[in-house]
Amino acid sequence: MNSFESETQQEVWQTLRELNDCWTKGDGSGLENYFHERMVAITPVDRNRREGRKACIEGWLGFVKMARILYWNEVDPQIQVYGDTAIVTYYFDMAFMVGDQRVESSGRDMFTFIKENGKWWAVADQFSPYP
């Protein structure tokens, strides 16, 4: 359990954890409850950014359908809050199976959240493996 200085940081962290559990422990259904309709993502596997909730969900679901996730961990999270905007950075470790091949991956992730109508929404994500 992570302890953060403010209740707002705790709310944002809980939202992020639920979002990640949705695709790392489930089938990805429910991501529409976390991705803002105008979300954008920059990923290491897409040449162009993914724009909009639908495109981002398609990217996450594509991975979930291709791989069986064995474990996922967020490491050393930091949350910076600026009014109704929060930046979450952390490192990740994961392992997954693609067919009969085990793949281990680690890297860094940065989400931007905004609070809209009382709810925290992911509006941007950029993640990559370590260089």
C-alpha positions in Angstrom: 0.0 0.0 0.0 1.3 3.4 -0.9 0.9 6.4 1.3 0.5 9.8 -0.3 0.5 13.2 1.4 -3.0 14.2 0.3 -6.4 12.7 -0.1 -6.4 13.9 -3.7 -3.2 11.9 -4.4 -4.8 8.8 -2.8 -7.9 9.3 -5.1 -5.8 9.6 -8.2 -3.7 6.5 -7.2 -6.8 4.5 -6.6 -8.1 5.4 -10.0 -4.8 4.5 -11.7 -4.7 1.1 -9.8 -8.3 0.3 -10.9 -7.5 1.3 -14.5 -4.4 -1.0 -14.5 -6.2 -3.8 -12.8 -8.9 -3.6 -15.5 -6.4 -4.7 -18.2 -3.7 -6.6 -16.2 -6.1 -8.7 -14.2 -9.2 -8.7 -16.3 -10.2 -8.6 -20.0 -10.0 -4.8 -20.4 -13.7 -4.3 -20.3 -14.4 -1.2 -18.3 -11.6 0.9 -19.7 -14.2 3.3 -20.9 -14.8 4.2 -17.3 -11.2 5.5 -17.0 -10.2 6.8 -20.4 -11.4 10.3 -21.2 -13.2 10.7 -24.5 -10.3 12.9 -25.8 -7.5 10.7 -24.4 -4.2 10.5 -26.2 -1.5 7.9 -25.8 2.0 7.6 -27.1 3.2 4.0 -27.0 6.4 2.2 -28.0 4.5 0.0 -30.6 2.6 2.7 -32.4 4.3 5.1 -34.8 1.5 7.7 -34.4 -0.2 8.7 -31.2 -3.5 7.1 -30.4 -6.2 9.8 -30.3 -9.5 9.4 -28.5 -11.0 6.9 -26.1 -12.0 4.4 -28.7 -8.4 4.3 -30.3 -6.8 4.0 -26.9 -9.1 1.2 -25.7 -8.4 -0.7 -29.0 -4.7 -0.5 -28.3 -5.0 -1.8 -24.7 -7.5 -4.5 -25.8 -5.2 -5.6 -28.6 -2.5 -6.3 -26.1 -4.9 -8.1 -23.7 -6.1 -10.4 -26.5 -2.6 -11.1 -27.7 -0.9 -11.8 -24.3 -1.7 -13.5 -21.1 -0.4 -11.3 -18.3 1.4 -13.3 -15.5 2.2 -10.3 -13.3 2.2 -6.5 -13.3 3.7 -4.2 -10.6 3.9 -0.5 -10.3 7.1 0.7 -8.6 8.0 4.0 -6.9 4.9 6.0 -7.9 4.9 9.8 -7.7 1.8 12.0 -8.0 1.9 15.7 -8.6 -1.4 17.6 -8.4 -2.0 20.9 -10.0 -5.6 21.9 -9.2 -7.8 19.5 -11.2 -4.9 18.0 -13.0 -2.6 15.2 -11.8 0.5 13.7 -13.2 1.3 10.1 -12.2 4.7 8.6 -12.9 5.9 5.2 -11.9 8.1 2.3 -13.1 6.6 -1.0 -14.0 7.7 -4.6 -14.1 5.6 -7.3 -15.8 5.7 -10.7 -17.4 3.3 -12.1 -20.0 2.9 -15.0 -22.3 2.6 -14.7 -26.1 1.7 -18.2 -27.2 4.3 -20.4 -25.5 6.9 -17.6 -25.1 7.4 -15.8 -21.8 8.3 -12.1 -22.1 9.5 -10.0 -19.2 9.3 -6.3 -19.5 10.0 -3.3 -17.4 9.9 0.4 -18.1 8.3 3.7 -17.1 4.8 5.2 -17.4 3.4 8.7 -17.2 -0.3 9.3 -17.0 -2.1 12.7 -16.9 -5.5 12.8 -15.2 -8.0 15.6 -15.0 -10.9 15.8 -12.6 -14.1 16.4 -14.5 -17.6 16.2 -12.9 -16.1 14.8 -9.7 -14.3 12.0 -11.4 -10.6 11.5 -12.3 -10.1 10.7 -16.0 -7.0 9.6 -17.8 -6.4 12.1 -20.6 -2.9 11.2 -21.6 -0.5 8.3 -21.3 3.1 7.8 -22.4 5.0 4.6 -21.6 8.1 2.9 -22.8 10.6 0.2 -21.8 13.8 1.3 -20.2 16.4 2.5 -22.8 
